[in-house]
Amino acid sequence: MSKLQVAVIGAGYWGPNLARNFRNSPDWDLVAVCDLDEARARKVVGARSTVEVVTSLPEVLARDDVDAVAVATPAATHAAIVTAALEAGKHVVVEKPIADGGQAGRAMVALAAERGLTLMVDHTFCYTAPVLKIRELIADGSLGEIQFVDSVRINLGLVQPDVDVFWDLAPHDLSILDFILPGGLVPTAVGAQGADPLGVGQSCVGYLTLPLPGGAMAHVHVNWLSPTKIRQFVVGGSKKTLVWDDLAPQQRLTVFDRGVDLRATTADRTAAQVSYRLGDAWSPALKEAEALGVMVAEFAAAIREGRPPRTDGSAGLRVLDVLEAAGRSLGEAGRLVPVAGNVGAGAA
């Protein structure tokens, strides 16, 4: 099968990683890197590379030898670039978040559907070995019914000038929730509490509360100010509880047969008997591969098979809807607010 041809738009922080993985993929031929800064793009492709360096987006989109583009530019530019690419007949994978607003994001998704083109969001963590295994364990019923999810993503990070800690860090955790939860991320409401102890004009510490259908609860903690780095994800089920510690390379996933069982002794639930399970813990084997390599392979497969990618435009919108609801909640002192548009089922 002949390779698909791709151009990377943006040679800043994430563009070089995308370029490297497209170059190494058996599915893709990287033909161009586009950036307004020619020297920066040249550094990405290398002095002796045959990959072309282009500084004009219209020039890239007019090329017949470009089947798809990968957009790695600031979120505020996504709508204009992705729209232009789709109108030029190119498949698109775009960095998170899909756009900087729900109206723009929905227009992009609608345009891709109208043109019969693939629009994918690079929710990178969804292609990591731990997250793929968590999704598998939830789907096959190993954990039982999901009762709670608790996510912590904190470290002494870079305070962003244009977005708060929710828009900077929470998309990772929200995209993971959308990927692993049956039906995707469709909270009944969103509550957000944020703090700005530095006085920079936006939240540097934040907490998201997400009531889920069926009575479960998800909680996301993000923080730029912690002196210690923690990347932990806990999924509690009616059968077992799973802990993902991304900073424990020897045992990143642990499944605990420990929890609370409730058995009604009468018709009155208040008379139920509580017992505690204290069973074994085990660590599932993980098939390790670079997440971006898995992502670009999924992008190619979705195009060739004419199917939605696992992290399609609708997945991007579900994450975006929660972020926008979080902003409204912050403006209302943390009150639970409804989500603007839960746009259908989760990833296939």
PALO-352819 format. One record per residue: y negated, x, z of N, C-alpha, C, O in turn; residue in one letter. Coordinates in pm, whole numbers, plus 50000, padded with zeros to 5 digits. Atoms other than C-alpha are relative to their C-alpha. Last residue first. Layout:
N
YXZYXZYXZYXZA
...
***
This chain:
348
498655003650041496264848651878501015010150049502215008750023A
499454991750105493134854452077501434996349969502184992150057A
500134985649993491824825852286500685007149886501135000949789G
498964992549932491454789352203499775014949992498975019849913A
498625000850043488284771552106500905009650074500495016150170G
499765001950143484564777252112501475001149962501805007549863V
498664994050003483524771752469500604996949866500884985449834N
499045004650100479864764352406501305007650009501385019149966G
500585007250114476874765952638501054994849905500984983249864A
499974990850114478684774852961499624992249876500084981049856V
498975001950102477654753053254499895010549890498845016549869P
500555007050116475604766653546501094998549895502015006749891V
499015001450105476694776253898499414991849886498934980749907L
499315012950010473534784254094501035000249889500815006549785R
498554998949989472774821054142500764987049992501974986850014G
499584995049869469074817854221501514999750019502014997450129A
499905011549910468304796453914500645004050132501394996350193E
501305006549992467054824453690499974988050092498904982950125G
500904990949930470184844353767498624993750018497994995250122L
499675000849858472244814053663499105009150082498645005150189S
500575012549949470464812353328500254998650149499384994050223R
501464998849998471194849053264499334987450053498364988350129G
500324991549885474844844253363498485001850012497945001650122A
499965008749882475054815353116499665007950125499005002750215A
501225008150003473894839252843499964990450119498904988050176E
501164991549971476544864652939498714991850001497854993950087L
499994997249856479214837552953498815008650038498185006250141V
500375012349929478294824752606499965002250151499084997050219D
501455001650010478374860152466499534987650077498484988050142L
500614990049912481924865552588498494998250003497884998850110V
499655004249864483074832952427499425009850103498955005650209R
500885010749956481134842052114500314995450141499404992250218L
501334994549972482894875452074499034989550050498214992350138G
499874992749874486264858252105498665006250039498285005950156A
499995010149894485144834051832500165006450138499555001950235S
501355004149968484214863451610499924989750111498994989850191G
500785004950113487714877551628498604995850044498214997850159D
501345001549940489364899151890499044996049889498255004049840T
499805003849860493004894451789498694998350075498594989950164R
499604988949914492034894851423500114995550145499604984950181P
501014995249905491954861651238500515012150077501685012350115P
499935007149871494424859850949498875004850090498305015450066R
500855011750007494284868950580500014991650125499974979350118G
499195012049977497264892150605499184987249995499744976250004E
498905001050097495524921750445500794987150013501274981649914R
500535001350137492254916850631501134997749902501064988749818I
500625013250010493934910350967499464997649859499594986649805A
498935010150009496214940450922499414986049984499924978049906A
499374999350133493274963550845501054989149983501124982749878A
501025004150097491344952551154500594999849860500404990249785F
500085014649993494494955251367498984994649900499214984149839E
498775004950064494974991451251500024984650000500434978649901A
500244999050145491314998551335501244995649922501124990449811V
500985009750047491894984851687499815000749850499804990349784M
499345013050005495105004151752499044989549943499454980849866V
499014999150107493345036651662500754986949982501014982649870G
500725001850125490405026251878500935001349880500714994749778L
500375014150019492735021452174499304997849867499584988049798A
501455001349990494315055852146499584986049961499964981049856E
500594997150130498035051152201498504998650015498034990950099A
501364994850011500235049052510499615002849854500405008149776E
499954993050128503245026352525498605004849967497774997349916K
501095002850093503185017552892500185008349874500465020249880L
500264989150094506195015353123498934995749900498884984149860A
499445001250135505914989253395499645012049914498585018049930P
501014996050098505245000453755500604999249860501505006949828S
499504991550110507194983354027498895002549900497924995049892W
501054997250098506554967854368500585009049892501415017649920A
500184986750057509224952154586498765000749912498174990549874D
498954994050083509064921054799499615013649947498695020149996G
500244985549984506904909555089501085007549925501875014849984L
499024991750069506574872255018499625014750018498465018449996R
500514988450070504614852755279501155007849937502165010650001Y
499154988349982505294817655403499475011349912498765008849815S
500414987950070503024787955462500985011150031501345013550146V
499544988049931504434753955555499655012249916499975012849797Q
499194990750078502524723555440500335012550081499605016450172A
498864996149918501304698255697500915009949928502055012049970A
500504992349886497854695955540501135004450092500945013050178T
500044985750032499614686055218499505008450117499795020350125R
501334995249964500514651955368499945015149981500605022550053D
500885004350108503584639455182498575004750024497775005649931A
500145014550001505574659955427499134996549880498705005249804T
498945005349913506934695555457499944984750008500924978350047T
500385012149928504954708855161501174994950082502284993650031A
498985010350019505904744355070499634988050086499524988950208R
500365012049926503214770555015501034989249970501234985549855L
499315011950049504134805654913499654988350091499574989650213D
499915011249909501754834754962500724988549931500394984849818V
500955010850012502034868154791500264989250103500994991250200G
500575003149870504024899354728498974989049984498204989049888R
499345012649967506294908154439499594996350142500414995350233D
499555002249862503754934354339500684986350013500114976149975F
499725014249981503304946753982500614998350138501625004650170V
498995002549898501644980853948500144984950016499144977850030T
499635013949973499754992953642501074999450108502045006950104L
501175008550019497895026053615500284985350029499414978150077R
499495013549973500615047053767498844990149991498324985250091Q
498544999849985500325083753671500594986150022501774983949996Q
499284997850126496805080653530501524999650011502194996449913P
498744994649946495275064553840500945002649882501784994149852A
500254986249963491655059353728501225006550066501135017450122L
500134991850120492435027653533499735014650031499765023049941D
500964989849956493765010253841499885010049887500765018449868D
500264989750100495464978453719498905009150054497765004950074W
501194991849975496934956853994499925010749892500875018349871V
500084987550075499354928353918498695007050033497645000750041L
501374995350015500344900254153500005013749934500815022449968T
500244985849970503614881254132498525003049980497794995449917K
498754992749982505004845954125499775014450046500405019250140K
499185007449904501984822854170501345006950027501985004150128S
499265011350054499784848354001500834993350106500974998550217G
499105006549906497054872254112500664987949938499984979149886G
499645013250051495494895153853501034994050095502164998950103V
498905006349927493674925153999500234986049944499304978049937V
499835013750048491524948253785501234994350069502324999950058F
498825006749947490174981553903499994985349960498944978749956Q
499645008450113487825007053753501304992950039502394998150016R
498825008549981486085024054045500164991449875499214985149828I
499605007550119483665053354022501274992250030502274997950075K
498614998250040482045065454343500314991049881499734980249866T
499734985650008478345070554408501455003049962501775014249922P
498964995449909477765033754318500235015149987500355020149875S
500534991749892474405026254156501065005750094500715012750190L
500424986950051475175012153811499755010150112499565021950084W
500954992649918477184982653944499695013549936500615021149904N
500494988850081479424955553804498835006650073498064999950142V
501014992049929481574931254007499635011849911500495019749874H
500304987250066483504904053819498865006850075497805000950094V
501184993949939485204874353988499815013949940500765021649931H
500184986150040487674850453827498705005150059497714997850068A
501344994149988488824818453996500045014449950500955021949983M
500034985549982491794795253942498545004950003497624997549969A
500294996049862491534757553999500005014950025499745019150138G
498795000149918493274745253685499795004950141500745005550219G
499255012650001490454754853449501275001150084501925011650085P
499195001850120488604786153562500724986650003500934981150111L
498925009649976485734790853809500734997249868500094995149765P
499575007950114483824822153702501144990750041502304994650035L
498985009249952481764840653963500344990349888499454983749834T
499775012150078479824870753836501124991950063502174997550097L
498745006849971478434897654065500064987249917499124979349916Y
499785014050034475724922553978501384995050033502365002550036G
498765003749931474054955054074500224985249973499294977249983V
499214987750004471364971153855501354998150069502285006050049C
498914998149904469674938153775500735013149976501125016349864S
498775006750042466424940753581501125003650097501035013550169Q
500285012350073462784950053638501214992749948501084982949876G
500144997050143463264986553730499774987449917499584988349796V
501255005450050462564980254100499765002949853498625004849812G
500834989250052465325003554216498644995249953497735003349933L
500564992049891466914977254444499115011549952498325016850029P
500774989450065467274953054151499375008950107498155009250121D
500984993349915469954928554264499355011449922499995017849838A
500374986550037472024902954077498955005650094498214998250158G
500924994649901473964871454157499715014549962500635022349939Q
500354985850004475574852153874499025003250111498024996250130A
500994996949899477434818953871499745014950001500695022849996G
500264985849973479224806453561498945000950110497914994250104V
501404997149969480834772553497499875015050023500885022250027A
500665012949985484104756453386498525001650031497744992250012T
500305004149862485234790153260499314986550004498604982849910P
500725012850007486684791852906499714995350143500274985250186V
500955000949890487834827952858499174987249984498204986949908L
501254992550005490854825552632499114997450120499484990350213G
501135008450041493464798252600498685007149996497685001249955G
499555009950098496034817352803498864990549965498264984450054P
499835013449946494064844552982500504990549892499944990449782L
498765001649923494704880252866500244985750047501394981850069I
498814995550069492214884852582501284996550075502304993350012F
499795008650116489334864352720501325003249931501994994349878D
499635013349953489664881753056500294990749882501274983249885L
498624998849950489644915552882500494986450050501614982350020I
499124999650118486544905552684501465001450042502344995749977S
499935013450057484834894953007500904999849877501644990249857L
499135008149915485694928053174500154985949945501234980149952D
498664994249996484264949452894500954990750076502024987250025H
499255003650120481324925952836501415005949995502314999849938P
499135011849989480414930653207500704996249870501794990549878A
498634997549954479144966253171500924987949993502104989249960L
499494986550026475874966952974501485001450032502255006549951D
499844998250145474994929952946500585013849967501215015549863W
499065009950052475634924453317500275002349852501435002749809F
498644995149977474004957253424501034990049949502144994049913V
499624998649860470704946953265501475004050012502165005749911D
499085010449953469624954052909500305002350147500185013550198V
500165012650075466764972752735500914988850046500694977350009D
501395004850005466035003952944499884985949942498884979149967P
500435002550137469645010553051498584994349996498224986350083Q
500795012349997470295026053392499404997949861498605006149814V
501304998950064472905052753320499314986450003499814976849945L
500145000250145475785051053561498565001049953497635002050033G
501394995650006476725060253916499675001849853499855012649797L
500154985549998479915039853906498515003350000497674994449985N
501194994349936481225004353927500015015249988501085021449988I
500384989450095483604982253732498705005950051497615001150017R
501064991249948485464959253972499775011149899500695018349861V
500274988050078487534929553851498835007650059497805001850095S
501094992949934489194902154058499795013349927500705021649923D
500184986850062491344876253881498795006350067497745000050079V
501304993349990492684845854064500035012949920501095018749896F
500765005749889495454819654064498635006450017497674999750055Q
501084991349953497194825953732499184992850106498714981650084I
501315005750026500404805553706498915009150058499015013650172E
500145014149963503484827453709498654994649960497995000149872G
500905001449884503214865253699499914985750050499404983350159L
499574991149891506234871053474499154998550125499664999950237S
499815007149874505434840353264500385008750117500695003450224G
498575002949982505974856552924500314993650136501474991350169D
499475009050102502284853252834501464996550022501884985349995A
500515013449977501034868053160500634990149902501034979149940I
499415004949875503284898453134499514986050034500264977950089L
498585002950020502374903752766500634993850126501374984150117E
499935012050086498624901252829501464995749981501784983949989R
500405011249916498944926353113500104986949923500624977049974I
498875003149912500924949552882499654988350093500484979650115K
498965006050083498244948252610501224996250085501854985950061L
500425013850027495624954352879501024992949911501294981149932V
499915008849882497434985053014499664985449970500344976350017P
498635002949959498095000252666500064991150125500874981850127A
499424989749915494494997652548501394995750045501704983850050T
499014992650075493634974852257500565011850077501255020350020Y
498905009150034491774948452458501115006849922502185001149905C
499025000349891489704976552609501184990849970502264992650026F
499074988649999488034982152273501074999050107502235002250081T
499775000549855486454947952230501085010450031502265007150044H
499284988649942485454958451879499964999150152499235006550218D
500814993349898484484924251747500845011150063501995008950100V
499284995649880486034912751420499025006650095498075013250053M
501014995349906484644893151126500705002850132501274993850193L
499624996949863487104890050840498805004950078498115014350037T
499984985849964485794873650525500395001750146500204992650228L
498604995949995486474839550369500175014650034501085021249983G
499724990250106482804835650270501465004449998501865011949909R
500425005650129482284803350468500375009349885500775004849777E
499045010450037484284816850762499694994349863500604992049783A
498744993350031482204848750772501054989849957501804992249862A
500134993650130479004828350750501305006949959501715006149844L
499955010450104480044805651037499935006149861500635001649770A
498625004950007480824835451261500154989649891501134989649817V
499164989450057477464851651183501444995349983502054997549879M
500314999450143475544819251242500865010649931501305008649818A
499345011350066477314814751574499744999949849500614996449770R
498564997750005476304849651686500734988949928501634991649848G
499724989950103472664844251592501495002449986502005003549875A
500315005950129472484811851790500305009849887500895006049786Q
498955008950048474334827152085499724994149863500644992749783G
500275014049970471994856552134501034991049936501584994349831G
500825000649879472044894552136499614985750036498774983650123D
501425001650032474954896251894499234999750131499825000250239A
500075003550142478684904351885498554998449953498235001649839I
499665013950026478384922152219499764996649853499045003749783P
500385010449904480174944452157498585002550050498125013950055K
499904996649859480504965951847499604988350089498924979050045E
501284997249937481004950651505500215002950148501094997150211V
499714998649859483944949651265498725004950066498085014350020V
500834993349899482964935750928500745000750133501344991050178V
499435003149870484604925750599499255008450105498745019250074H
499264989949924482214930850309500604993950126499974985550191K
498565001250022481174904650052500835010150074501975012750034G
499604990650105477494914650025501514999949976502015007449893A
500565005150124476524883350220500335009149882500365004649768E
499205011650041478904894950491499494994149869500284990349783L
498694995150044477214929050506500884988449952501534989549849A
500154993450130473714914250517501345004649945501605003549825A
500295010350098474714890650798499875005949860500415000549764T
498755007150028476324919150992499784989249895500624987449806V
499094991250074473204940750963501284992649962501724993549847I
500534996850132470704913551056500985008349918501185005649800A
500085012050084472764899051341499535003449859500134998949762A
498715004650053473774932651486499854988449902500454988649795H
499954998550146470294947751518501254993949938501364993249816T
501115007550059469544935551873500005000849848499384992449782A
499665014250012473014947251980498894992049931499184982549859A
500375008249885472164983751912500214985249974500124980649860P
501434999149979474154999851626499634991550121500484984150170T
500144993849868477845006751573498535002850026498135014450039A
501394999749955478694984051280499945005050143500464998750235V
499924999949854481994991051104498605002350053497985012550023A
500904991349925481874981850736500274998450148500684987750194V
500365004549865484494968350500499005009750060498885021250017A
499415013149970485714969850140499484994250131499384982150146D
500035003149857483394998050029500544985850020499914976049981V
498884993149935484165012749684499984998250152500635005850223D
498745006850030482034987149502501185006450071502245000250083D
498934991950058478865000049668501284991849979501674983850064R
499915002250144475934976349713501185007249936501475005249818A
499475013450023476434974450092500134996949851500894987949814L
498595000849959476045011950127500594986649962501704985949909V
499234991450090472825013049923501484999550034502324998949944E
499755007050127471424983050110500825008249902501635002849826P
498985010449985472005002050439500224992349869501374990349832L
500455013250041470045032750325501144989950015502174991349950S
501045004449906470455066450500499514985949970498644980850040T
500965009150063473765076450339498994995750106499354993650222V
501045003449902476075105550419498944991949928498404996149826V
501414999850037479175107150201499104996250118499484988250203E
500595012949963482615116350330498505000749974497845010250015V
500275007450124483805147050136499444986150029499064978949937T
499345012850024483515167650453499624994149865498524996249814S
499144998850118482575204250455500684986949962501584986949878R
500664993150111479545202250687500845000249873500294999749763A
499654985950011481005176250919499465006249872499294999549771G
499014998050107481085138150900500425014749987501515017549938V
498795008049980479445131851238501055003349894502225005049927V
499254994049890476935160351214501314992650023502324998750058K
499364988050054475805147650876500845006950107501905012350077R
498835004350077475135113551028500765012049945501995012049942A
499025005449904472875129051290501264995549928502374998049974R
499404988649931471095150151028501064995350098502105001750113A
499024993350087470535119650807500705011550072501905013550055E
500144985849972468855099551084501085007549922502245007949963D
501364996650039468575064350942499725014850019498885020549949L
500904999549885472345062550966498625003649949498485010949851D
501395003650025475165054750723499205000450130499614994550230C
500625002549870478575071450725498524997949975497875006349912V
501424997249974480525069050401499674997450146500294989250213A
500724995250118483965068450237498555003550030497955011449957V
501415000049964486345065350532499215006249885499395017949853L
500674988550060489725057450377498524998950034497834990049984D
501404999550040491755033950592499625013049932500195023649958W
500425012450067495275022150664498645001149933498294992749851D
499325001150130496855055850745499584987749921499914986449803P
499135011650018494195060051017500695000349863500055003549763S
498624996749963492825094351105501004988849971502204990649987N
499534988450077489565090250917501465003050027502195007449938R
499805004450137489065055151057500525011549913501365009449825F
498795008250005489665068851405500254994249862501404993049821N
498794991849979487165097151368501284991849986502244996449924R
499784991950120484485074751218501275008350013502055009249919A
499485008550106484855049551500500325008249876501385006549815L
498645003749961484455076551763500654991049895501834992749862N
499084988850023481445091251580501454996850038502375001449970P
499664997950139479795056751566500945011749974501885010249895G
498645004750027479945050951940500455002549857501655003449830W
499034997849894476945070852070501434996749957502335004849978Y
500454996549866474835074151754501155002050097502045010050071G
499374987449963476065075451397499565004650137499545016650166A
500464995449869475375039551295500775012350044501995011950058G
501465001749993476975020251009499565003650141499864996450236I
500475001749863480505032950942498484999549998497825008449944V
501184992049966481745027750585499634996950144499704985350186A
500935004449897485235015950498498835009550012498935021449984V
501104990549994487785017250218498894994550091498524982850082Q
501275006950003491175000450247498885010250020499095020650083L
500865000549883494145022350169498784991249975498304990149862K
501194991750011496635014149898499134998250123499144987850188S
501205008550000500005000050000498765008850000498655018150080M
***
